[in-house]
């Protein structure tokens, strides 16, 4: 490999693609595999999804593992663990086998994405981090597009079963981890990281933005797609096509949104995101035409990329020594909503589906209020518009 390509940001982009390739394969095949091969009902799939989110709460333990292993090495091991869980999914087609492989896959997945955020903020200069995060999102979308096409070709043309498809996807991620281990040097950190949990009052706005982002994501992931199927009768192939459109659009637009954050600043971009979400959630509540709902779904997905402004904001206000620890804490905070929102809003859905999205509108309004507290030029001295930074 030419030395010019042995840069930290290229390693991050490569791992982002590998992680997305393995997880997208697992996620795309999951429902069919669970029903056809393991005879899951709604009860078992609910248990499985709850188990899948448990490692997200454990993200804060990242800082303790870093007492034993370098962060870069831990990221590569996490990608390999994610790949191993995907490989084993097809080899253990039973209820408890699927529970086990899901947790194994999820541990690798959640640790990796915690480390991805941490390493990006440590290795990349503050003025370039939005662009690099946008490029990582673009690489993930390209990998997902390849997955969608590969699964269709593998099943329709090559006659591959679940075992082979899961094995190929998981092995690809494991091989990327091995390649990265061999070819990329051990990159140094500008600042040594704290090896204990860090919770600081001066980061309260970042914590609040992360929590609200996790809540908003659950409405999109759980209820927006369900609306398409229940109200408008979208088939599995229709939903897959929407996924494909989302990723095709995300590939060129994600780096541009990263540049926009660098040019406009985090407050303006986050304000644009949450104003847009208010319009989208209100529209979800009252939409009556299927194609309009699909447009909302695609635009909603694009707003996900703007959320990198939250991490870019943290990058500017953080003590460099806090990055690794805070990445784990923030991932745990983000996943609080992953357990609470689906249960509570699922009960609300039974009463009034529109009320779920109107509640989401309320969340978007709260998020907008928080975004307006982000300084025009965040720094370690000024972390909100309310007052100067405090520990």
N, C-alpha and C positions, 0 to 999 in steps of 0.2 A: 504494500500500500504506500503511495507517495506520502512523504512526510507532511505535505500541505493539507492532507485529509485527516491527519491524526490530531484533530482538535477536539476540545471538549464538546462544543456544540454539535459536531457531527456524530459523536458518540451518543449524545442525548437524542438526536433525531432518529438514529438507527434503532435505539432501544424503544423509542415511542412507537415506531412502526412495528417492531417485533411484539410488543405488548398488545397493541391493538389487533394485530393479526391473530394472535392466539385467543384473546378474549372474544373478539367478534365471531370467530369460528365456534367457540363454545356457546355463546349466547344465541347465535342464529339457529343452531341445531337443537338447542336445549328442549324446547317445548315438544317438538316432534319426537325426539329421542326419549323423553320422559314418558310420553303417552304410549308410543309404539313399542318400545323396548322394555320399559320398566312398569308400565300400566299405572302411572301416577294418576291420582284424582286431584281435585282442587285442594284437598287437605294436605297431601304430600308436597305439592308444588309450593304451597304457602310455607310449610316448614322449611323446605329447601331454600326459598328466597330469604327467609329470616336468618338461617344459618349462614347464607352467603354474605350478609351484612355484618355479622359478628366481628370478623377480622378488621373491619373498618374502625370499630371502637378500640381495637388494640393498636392502632397506628401510633399512639403516644409511646408505646414500648420501643419504638425505633431507637430512641436516644439511649436506651439501656443496652441494646444489641451493639450499638456503635462503640461501647466500651471494649468490645471483643474483636471487632472487625472494621476495616476501613469502609467508608460510605460507598465508594465506587464499587468495591468488591461485593458489598451487600446488595447493591442494585443489580449486578449481574446474576448473583445467586437468586434474587427474587424473580427475575425474568425466567431463569431456568426452572424454578419451582412452579411458576405459572404454567410453563410449557409442560412440565411433568404432570401436573394436575389435569391438563387437557388431554394428554396422551392416555392417562389411566381412566378417563371418563368412559371411553369406548370399550375398555377392557373389563369394566366392572358394572355390567348392566343389571343392577339390583337396587332395591330401595336404599339400603345402608351403604352400598357401594357408591351410589350417586351422591348421597349425603357426604361421604368421606372425600370423594374427589372434588366436590364443590368447595368444601372448606379448604382443601389443599390448594386448589387453584386460586381461591379468594385470598388466602394468606400471601401468596406470591404477588397477586394483582395489587392488593392494597399497600403492601410494603413498597412495591416498586413505584407506584404513583406518588407515594409520600416522598420517596427518595428523589424521584424525578424533579419534583417541585424544589426540594432543598438544593440539589446539585445545580439546577438551572440558576437559582438566585445566588449561589456561591461562585459559580464559574463564569457567569456572563455579566458584563458591565451593566449598570442600572439603565443606561440610555438605550441599550440594545435588547434587554430582556423581553419586552413585549414582542418584538420581531421574532426572536428565537422561539418564544412560546407559541407564536402563531405558526412558525414553520413546523414545530413539533405536532401541532394540531393538524396541519396539512398532511404531514407524513402519516399520521394515524388514519386520516380519511382515505388516503391512497391505499393503505394496507387493507382497510375495510372494503373498499371497492374490489380489490383483488380477491378477498374472501368471498364476497357475494357471487362474483363471476366463477370462482373456482369451485364453490359448492354446487352451483347449478351445473357446470360442465362435468364435475366429478360424478354427480348422481344421474344426470340425464344422458351423458355420452359415454362415460367410462364405467357406469354401473357400480361405483364405489359405495360401500355401506358406511354406517356411522363409525365403526371401528377404524377403518382406514382414514376417513376424513379427520377424525379427532387426532389420530396418530400423526398424520402429515402436518397438521397445524401446530401441534405441540412440539414436535421434533424441530420444526422450522425455528420456533422461538428458542429452543435449547441450543441449536446450532449457532444462532446469532449471538447468544450469550457466550458460547465457547469462542467464537471468532473474535468478539470484542475483548475477551480476556487475553487472547493471544496477541492481538495486533495493536490495541491502544495502550499507550503508556499509563502509568499511575499518575494522574493529574494531581497537582498540589492545590491546597486551599489557601486563599488569601488570608483567612483568619481561622485559628483553631476554634472548634465548636464546643459549646457547653455540653457536658455529658450528664446533665440532669434536666428534669422538666423545668420549663420556663413559662410562667404565666405573669404577664406584666400589665398593669393598669393602662400603660401608655399604648397598648395594642388593642384596647377594648373595641374600637371601631372596626378594626380588621376582623376580630372574632365575630362581631355582630354581622358583618357583611358575609362572612363565610357561612354562618348559620343560616341566614336568609337565602343564600345561594343554594344550600342543600335542600331547603324546604321547597324552593321553586323548581328545582330539578325533579323532585319526586312527583310534582303535579304533571310535569311534561312526560316523564318516563311511564308513570302508572296510569294517569287518567286521560291524557290527551290521546294516546293510542287507543285506549279503551273506548273513548268517544267515537273514534273512527269506525270501530268494529260494531259497537252496539247500536249507535244511532244511525249511521250511514251505510252499514253493511259492507264495509271494506273487507276483502278477502285477504288471506295470508300473503298472496302474491302482490296485492295492492300495497300492503304495508311494507313489504320488502322493496317495492319500487320507490316508495316514499323515502325509505332509508337510503337507497341508492342515490336519489336526487339530492338528499341532504349532504351526503359525502362528496358528490361531484361538485356541488356548489362550494362546500367548505374548503376543498383543496386549493383553489386559487384565491379565495377571499380571506382565509385565516391569516396569511402573512400580511395582507393589506390592512386588516383590522389591527394587527400588531403595530404596523407603521402609524396607523391613525391614532393609537393610544400614545405613541411617542410624540406625535405632532400636536395633538389636542390636549393631552393630559388625561389622567385617570378620571377626574371628577366629571368632565364633560362627556366622556364616552360612557361611563357608568350611568350618568343621568339619561343619556340617550337610550341605553339599554332598558332602564326601568320604566321610562315613559312609554317605550314600545311595548313592554310587557303588560302595562296597564291596558293598553288598547287591545292587545292580543287576548288577554284573559277575559275581558268584557265581551269580546267577539266570540270566544269559545262558548260563553254562557248562552248566547242567543243565536248562534249561527244555525241556519236551517238548510243550507245547500252544501252538498258533499264536496264539490270542487273548491268552494271557499274555505271549508274546514281544512282541506289538504294544503292550501296556500298558507293558512295560519300555522299549520304544523311545520312546514318548511321554514318559514320566517322565524318561528319560535326557536327552531334548532340553531339558526344562524346566530341568535343572540347569545347562545352558549359561549361562543368564541370571545365575545366582549367581556366575559367574566374573568379573562386573564388580567384585566385591569385591576382586579382585587389583589392578585399576587404581585403585580407590578407596583401597586401602592405600598404593599408591605415591604417590598424590596427597598423602597426609598426611605421608609421610616425606621427600619429595623437596625438594631445593633448587629453587625455581621456575625458575632459569636452566637446569636440567638437563632439563626436560620434553621439549622437541622432540628433542634428541639421544637421550635414553633411549628414547623411543617407537620410533625406528628400530631401535635396538639390540635392544630387547625383541621386536620383530616378527621380526627375523632369528633370534633365539634360539628363538622359538616355531616357526619353520619348519625347524629342524634335524630335529625329529621327523617332519616331513612327508615327508622323504626316507627316513629310516632305518627307521621303524616299519613302513610298508607292505611293504617288501622282506623284512625279517627275520621279521615276523609272518606274512607270506604263506607263507613256507617252513614255519613252525610250524603254520600252518593245515592244510597238506597231511598233517601227522602227526596232529594232534589239534585240531579247532576249539575244543573246550572249553579247551585249554591257552592259547589266545589270550586268552580272557576271564579266566582265572585269573591270567595275567600282568598283565592290566589291573587285576585286584584288587590285585596287589602294588603297582602304580603308585598306585592310590587310597590304599593304606595309607601309602606314602611321602609322598603329598600331604597326607594327614591329619597326619602328623608335622610337616611344614613349616607347615601352617596353625596348629598349636598353638604355634608359635614367634612368631606375629603378636601384638604387644602388644594388650591390651584397648583402649588408647587410643594408637594410633601417633602419632608426631610426628617432627619433624626431629631431636629429641634422643634419642628412644627408637625404634629401628626394629625391634628384636626383643626377646624376653623374656630373651635371653642376656646382652646388654650394651648399653651406651650407643652412640649413633651414632658411627661413624668414617668418615672420607673414604676 
